Amino acid sequence: MNDPVPSLAAHRGVTQTLPSRRGDVERYDGGTESVLFVAGSSQRHVLNAPARAIWEACDGTTTIEELVRAICTVFSVSYGAALHDIEVVLGALERAGLVAWTGNEGRT
């Protein structure tokens, strides 16, 4: 099976990888959706509730493993379903230039 986002394939199963939000993005919440706006551009992205939770967790301190487990708990989904959704959302955010990847050096 081919991964839809090759760069995320390298992160699968690597708990030492940390996604971080881009700093110049504003979020507006409206009901069950949020809209991300990139400062100084017309770029916008609509997030549903699970995607918003994934976006919020891209804080540079939450590992992929921690994110998967949190999504499983909050949305009562299986590990595989959470991992798939996270890969899809992070792939879209990565392609849009809204997240970056960092290592987890020094974290205990």
C-alpha positions, 0 to 999 in steps of 0.5 A: 500500500502506498502512503498518500504523503511520502514524507509522513511515512518516515514518521510512522512509528517514530515516537521521537518526531514532533509536529509544530504549528507555523507561528503566523497562522490565526484560527477562528472557531465557528461551531464544529469547524475552525478556519486557519488563516495564514497572515498576509496571504489569502490562504485558508484551511477549514478543519473539522473537530478531529482535525482541529484537535490534531492542529492544536496538538502540533505544539512542538512537544507532543509526539505522534504516539501521544497524539494518536493515543489522545485522538483514540481517547477523545474520539473513541476510535481505534489506534489504526483509525486515529493514525490514518486520520492523523497522517491525512491531516498532518499530510495536508497541513505539511503540504500547505506549509502549516507544520514543520517536523522537529526531533525530540532530543532532550525530551524525557 
